[in-house]
C-alpha cells in the first residue's frame, strides 16, 4: 500500500473541506418552529420522537444528539417553547454535552435507565411533571400527543408510557410530520451534504487505488477510514 499516494489524494481534496460548517443554535430553533407550526395545525399539544444507538437521525436533527448511547432516549416537543430530551442516567452526561449545540433541555427518567442497573443517586423526574411543565394544563381537555417515530422502531414500552398516563385515544402516530420537514434541506444542510460527498469521493478514490487480487475487504475499508479521518 502506497501511503504517499493516499496522502496525495488527501492533499488534493482537503482544501475543499470546510471544517467550520456546523448547524447553529439559530438553525435548531428554526427547526423547532417548523415542527411546532405543523403540530399546531394538527391540534397536537406535544410530540415525541425516540432515539437509540441504532437510529439517531431524528433527535440528531432536532437537538444535536449524534453520539451513540446504550440506553434509549427521546425528545419531547411542546407546541411552544424549548424541547426537552429525556434519557436515562447512564447516557445523560453524554447527551448533556451534545445539547450544548442546540440549546435543548435535558431531563432524566427512571423508565429509561438500563433495566438491570440501579442508580440510587441519580436525580430523576416524573414524565407527568415534565409534560405539564411544557404544556399548560387545561381542565376537562385531554392532551393530544403525536409520536413522530416509526412504529417499527419505537419500543412498545415507550408507547405504553404515554398511553398509560394520557389514554390510548390521545396518543397518535404521525411519522410523516417530521419526515416531510427533514426532507426539505436548508442552505447550510446542503453545504454539509456537499462536504460529506467530497470526503466520500476522496475515500472511494483511495479505496479503488489499492484494489488488487487477494486484498481483503478489511484492508480496503481501512484505507477509506484513514482518508476520511484525515
N, C-alpha and C positions, 0 to 999 in steps of 0.2 A: 504494500500500500504506500503510495507516494504522498507523504504528509505535505510536502511543498506544493503539490498540485492542489490539494484541498485548501491550503492557506491562500492560494491564488484565487480560488473561487470565492472564498470569504472576503478577500480584499476587493474583488470586483463588485460584490453585492452589498457590502457593509455601508457604503455611503448613501445607499437608497433606503436604509432602515432608519426611521425617525424614532429614536428611543424616548422622546419626550411626549409621544402620543399617549393620552390617558383620558378616561372618562371622568369628568369633573363632578363635584357635588351639584353644580348647577344643572348638569345634564341628568343626573339621577333624579333631581326634583322635577324636572320636566317629564321624565318617565312616570313618576308617581302621579302627576297631574293628569296625564293621558289615561292612566288606568282608572283613576278616581272619576274622571269625566264619564268614562264608559260605564263604571259601576253606577253612578248616579242616574244615568239614562235608563238603566235596567232596574232601578229600585233596590240595589244592594246596599246594605249598611256596612258590610265588612267582606273582604276577600281573603282567601288563604291559599298559599302555594307551599308545596312540600319540597325539601331538598335532601340530598344524601350524596355519598361518595360516588354513587352510580349516575346521578343526574343532577348536575349543579347549575344548569343553564338558566332556569327561571330566577332563582334567588341571586345568582351572579348578575343577571341583567337588572334586577330590581334593587339590589343592595350591595353589590361588590363582593359577595362571598364566593370565592373561587377555590379556596384550599380544600382538599379532601378531608373529611371528618368522619370518624367511625359511626357516631350517632346520627340519627335522623334529626332534621331541624326544619323550621318552617318560617313563613313570614305572614304577619297579619297586617292587612292594608285597610285602614279606615277610609271612609268616603271623603274625609278631610283630615289633614294633618300628616304627621310623620309615621311611617310604618314601623312595626316592631318585629325583629327577628326573634323567634323563640327557639331555645336549644336546651340540651342537657348540660350538666356541669363539666363533663369530660372535654367537650369541644367548645365550651362557652368562651374561654380565653382566646382561642384561635379566631372565632367569629368576631369577638370584640375588636381584635386587631384589624380584621378585614373591613369592619364597618366604619373605620376612620375615613375610608374613601368616599362613602356615600352619605354619612351622617344619620343613617337609620339607627334606631334604638335596639337594645338587647334586653331580653328577659329570660330567666331560666325556669324551666318547668320540670317538675319531678317525673312527669309522664314520659319525658324524652331522655332520661338517663339510661345508660346501658342496663339491661334487665337484671343482670346478676351482680351489679355493683351497688354500694350504699355510700353515698357521700353525705355524711352526717352534718357537716359544717357548711354545706352549700346553702346559699340564700335563695330558696325557690319562691316563686309567686304562683298564684292560682290563675288558671285560664280566665275564669269569670272576671276577676279583678282587672286583668289586663284589658279584656274586651270592653268592659264598662268604663274604663278609663279612656279608651279610644272612641267609643260610641256612646253618646249621651242616652241614658235610659229613658224610655217613654212608656209610662204605664198603659197597659192594655194593647200595646203594639209590639208584636214579636220582632226580633232581629232577623233580617234576611241575609244569609251568609252564602257567598259564592266560593266554591272550590275551583281553583284555576289549574290544578294539576290533573293529569290524566288518571282515570280510574284504574288503568293498567299499571300505574306506577305508585300511587299514593298508598301507604299502608292502611289496612282496614281499621286499625285501632285509631288512626288519626281521624278518619271519618266518624267513627263511633264517639270520639272525643267531643265533636261538635253536635252530632245528632243526639247524644245522650243528655247534653246540657241545654240545647236550644230547640230540640224537636226535629225529627227527620223531615217534616214538611217544610221546614225553614232553611234547610241546607240543600243547595243545588250545585251540580257540576256545570261549569261554564268554561271549558278548556279554550274555546275559540276566542274569548275576550282577550286574554293575554297573548295568545299565539298570533293573532292578527296585528296587535300593536308591535310585537317584537319583529314581525316581518318587515315593517316599514323602517328602513335604516336612516339614521341621521348622517349628516356630512362627516362627523367625527368617526362614526362607526364604519362608514365606507372607507375612510382613510386607514383605519386599523385593519380592516379586512385586506386592503391592498398591501399593507406592510406584511401581514401574515402570509400572503401569497408570494411576496418577494423572498421571504425566508424559506418557504416551502420549495420554491423554484431552485434556490441555491442548494438545498438539501438533496433534491432529486437529481440535480446535475452531478453532485458529488457521488451519490449512490450509483448512478449509471456509469460513472467513470471508473469504478472499481470492479464492475461486473466481469467475471471470468469463470470458466468452468471450474467447479469444485469449491467456490467460495460459499460460505454459509449465509443463510438469511440473517443470522445474528450479527455477523460481521458487516453486512451491508447496512443493516439498521443502525449499527454503532456509528457508521460514517454520517448518516443523516442526523443522528442525535448530536454528534460532535459539531457539525456545521451549524445547526440551529441554535445551540447553546453559545457558540462563539459569536 
